[in-house]
Structure formats: structure tokens, C-alpha cells
Amino acid sequence: QPFALAIIDLDNFKEVNDLLGHDVGDELLAAVAKRLRQSLRANDLIARLGGDEFGMLIHDIGAGPTLARPLEAMMNAMTAPMDLAGQLRRVSLSMGVTLFPDDAADSASLIKNADIALYRAKAAGRGQYVLFRQELRLALERQAQLLAEVEDAIRLGTLTLQYQPVVDLETHSVVSFEALLRWQHPTHGLVSVGLYPQVFENQGLSARIGRLVAEFALSQAAQWLRDGVPFSRVAINVTAADFVLNAFPENLAERMAHHDLQPHHVGVEVTEGMFLGRTAVSVLSGLHEIHKIGCEISFDDFGTGYASLMHLKLPIDRLKIDRSFVSGIENDPTNAAIVHAITDLSKSLGKKVSVEGVETRAQVELLQAMGCRYFQGNYFSKPLYAFEVPEFIEKFNRKSP
């Protein structure tokens, strides 16, 4: 007979164990099991598979609405808060669901399908259920292949950096270079690794790449100093994984000392997404440590994520206005107003502002009229290989303001 298999996982169960203890974690599992049992129909079956994971067989599934009812019942069973060690806490579930025989005909494949759907439910924000679709399996297989290719790129040394300058039009000088990760792909040629955001969803791989980028950039900065190149500062993009798994501030200080670099030679760029979720505490603590070291901290892509004005109270030295606000700014009064507002607010807070994605002279003139002075974009220079940097600096310094 047709049935559905659901794999159920408690969201943030590890936090309960870590903060309240494993005894309280066990109480939570028992309380969740009781609520799930009470939400079952007579001919359904539920069991704890291990850890904080449960499995459920749902019979008499019929059409879509018939299946949705028991799934919604389980989600609704978690609505009321639970008393855990004297604290009221809300508990949510993530579920992956697959159908027999529509999706697969053997138990191993069904469990794999449900796990794939569960992974998608968690990635989509948790507290929900996702029905398995074949394209989910294909997407996961593509991601696994991509991660394997990036692992090969690290091993074969086909990851490299390019450097895009940030210029100050008030003093007509080059103030810094942003280090941008590039991949010499065997099929697609030189591509930005940023085109593959799923690479950075894997924290372990993201942290390894972060170490590599920092070492490449610091080593190159040291080489420019030895060669007498007046490069000023190189800025490194970091991710939450760098702070969680890499002890980034300590490693940064150690590698700067190794390469004989001063704090004004190095900048760090962060994004708004890093201050969300469970990694936020580690990121914020790390930023304070970097601030103590004396490196400039830039807020990249400001205004494009889950922006909060509270973020402006963080130890941030520079805001970078995203290219999405610059594109078409000559004819888009809304974008112009946003850029103007960010510039004025930043100045009142004593923070510098850089504008990314500048492509035309008209954009430069409009942005200068708004009070912008620091610019980055292809109008001034595309990303450069390290050996091209000295010539760019020389030519830019020769140009009249």
C-alpha cells in the first residue's frame, strides 16, 4: 500500500544540551515524543531513530491534502512552549518527506530521499517540512561534485587572487586593493568562486579557503613592500566559518607578524549575513579582536541583506555601498536617495564610505556630488593580477586629478 516516510529532526537541539545539560535534553526528547504520538492517527507509526531524529510512517496518504493533515498536525504539536528546567522554550521541527512507491521502491532509497528533503528543509530556514522531488537529489549531487572540484582546485593550486583597487578621488590616490578569489576552472576558464555560493555553505571547506586567501593576500602584500610598491592596504573577504573554525583574529595577527606587516597594511571585509544565526557571537567577538589589532574593518554589500541600523554600532570603519545601488543611478531617484542617505549617515557616525561597481563617468560625477570620495569599479580598473598592480598605481598617480 502507498505510504509516506517522514524523517523528523529537532531544530537547535544541540543548544539545549550545551546550555541546559544533557538531562534536560533527554526530557525534551521525551516531551517531543509524547506530543508527536498524540498527533498521530491510529494507523501511523513513529519511532526515535537516534539522537534528536525521529522517523514516521504515514499510511492512507491519498491525495496531497490528505498527506498534509498529519504533517501539519505534527508541526502544530510543537506550537506551545515547553517547560525545560524552569524555562519556557519553543521547539520547532524540520521534516523531510518521501512517498512510496512514487519516489522509490526500496527502504534505503526512501530513507536517503527523506534525508535529502530534510536537508533542504533545514537549509530553507528550519521549522517546516519539504516533500522530496527528484530535482533535490540532482541538486545535491551537483553540489557534491562542485565541492569535490574545489577540493581538487585547492590540491592542484588552481585557486588564485586578483586585486581590484579602491581609489580616493579627493587626494587622487590608490588607498587599497580588495583581494578577490578566482578559480582557474578546467572547463570555464578563470571564474569567480563567488559565483558558487554553495561552496561557502560547507563550513569546513569555507574555512580552508579562508586560510588560503588570507595567506595568499598577506604574502603578496609583503612582496609588494619588499619591491617598494606603494600599495597602502590589501583587504581580505572573510566568512563566518573563518571566525568559528579558524580562530581568525589570532591567525591573522600571527601571519601578519610572520610577513612583517603592520595593521594599516591589512583590511578585513565582512557582510551582514555573518551577524545572523548561531555564528553571530563568534563573528562579533572576532571583530572586536581585529579592531584591537588595528586593521580596518569594512562592511561589504551594505544595505542588500538583512540590514539593521544596529549594525552601524559594530566596530566597523568603512561601509561599502553595493553595486546594485549604483547601477542605473543616473535614472533611478530611489537608488540615488539610498546612496545619499547612507553617505550622510556614515559621515555623521565618523565612518568612511566606498562605492562599488562604478562603471561610468556619469556615475562618478553624480556620486561625487553626493559627497562620495572612495570608488571601486571597472571605470577605474578591472581586477588585476598581482604583477599588474605596480603599473596601475604608477599610471593612476601620473593622471591629473
Residue, then its C-alpha position, 0 to 999 in steps of 0.5 A: q500500500p502507498f505510504a509516506l516516510a517522514i524523517i523528523d529532526l529537532d531544530n537547535f537541539k544541540e543548544v539545549n544540551d550545551l546550555l541546559g545539560h544533557d538531562v534536560g535534553d533527554e526530557l525534551l526528547a521525551a516531551v517531543a515524543k509524547r506530543l508527536r504520538q498524540s498527533l498521530r492517527a491510529n494507523d501511523l507509526i513513529a519511532r526515535l531513530g537516534g539522537d534528536e531524529f525521529g522517523m514516521l510512517i504515514h499510511d492512507i496518504g491519498a491525495g496531497p491534502t490528505l498527506a498534509r493533515p498529519l504533517e501539519a498536525m505534527m508541526n502544530a504539536m510543537t506550537a506551545p512552549m515547553d517547560l525545560a528546567g524552569q524555562l519556557r522554550r519553543v521547539s520547532l521541527s524540520m521534516g523531510v518527506t518521501l512517498f512510496p512507491d512514487d519516489a522509490a521502491d526500496s527502504a534505503s532509497l526512501i530513507k536517503n530521499a527523506d534525508i535529502a528533503l530534510y536537508r533542504a528543509k533545514a537549509a530553507g530556514r528550519g521549522q517546516y517540512v519539504l516533500f522530496r522531488q527528484e530535482l533535490r537529489l540532482a541538486l545535491e549531487r551537483q553540489a557534491q561534485l562542485l565541492a569535490e572540484v574545489e577540493d581538487a582546485i585547492r590540491l592542484g593550486t588552481l585557486t588564485l587572487q586578483y586585486q581590484p583597487v579602491v581609489d580616493l578621488e579627493t587626494h587622487s590616490v590608490v588607498s587599497f586593493e580588495a583581494l578577490l578569489r578566482w578559480q582557474h576552472p578546467t572547463h570555464g576558464l578563470v571564474s569567480v568562486g563567488l559565483y558558487p555560493q554553495v561552496f561557502e555553505n560547507q563550513g569546513l571547506s569555507a574555512r580552508i579557503g579562508r586560510l588560503v586567501a588570507e595567506f595568499a593576500l598577506s604574502q603578496a602584500a609583503q612582496w609588494l613592500r619588499d619591491g617598494v610598491p606603494f600599495s597602502r592596504v590589501a583587504i581580505n573577504v572573510t566568512a563566518a566559518d573563518f571566525v568559528l573554525n579558524a580562530f581568525p583574529e589570532n591567525l591573522a595577527e600571527r601571519m601578519a607578524h610572520h610577513d612583517l606587516q603592520p595593521h594599516h597594511v591589512g583590511v578585513e571585509v565582512t557582510e551582514g549575513m555573518f551577524l545572523g544565526r548561531t555564528a553571530v557571537s563568534v563573528l562579533s567577538g572576532l571583530h572586536e579582536i581585529h579592531k584591537i589589532g588595528c586593521e580596518i574593518s569594512f562592511d561589504d554589500f551594505g544595505t542588500g541583506y538583512a540590514s539593521l541600523m544596529h549594525l552601524k554600532l559594530p566596530i566597523d570603519r568603512l561601509k561599502i555601498d553595493r553595486s546594485f545601488v549604483s547601477g542605473i543611478e543616473n535614472d533611478p531617484t530611489n537608488a540615488a536617495i539610498v546612496h545619499a542617505i547612507t553617505d550622510l549617515s556614515k559621515s555623521l557616525g565618523k565612518k568612511v564610505s566606498v562605492e562599488g561597481v562604478e562603471t561610468r563617468a556619469q556615475v562618478e560625477l553624480l556620486q561625487a556630488m553626493g559627497c562620495r570620495y572612495f570608488q571601486g569599479n571597472y571605470f577605474s580598473k578591472p581586477l588585476y593580477a598581482f604583477e599588474v598592480p605596480e603599473f596601475i598605481e604608477k599610471f593612476n598617480r601620473k593622471s591629473p586629478 
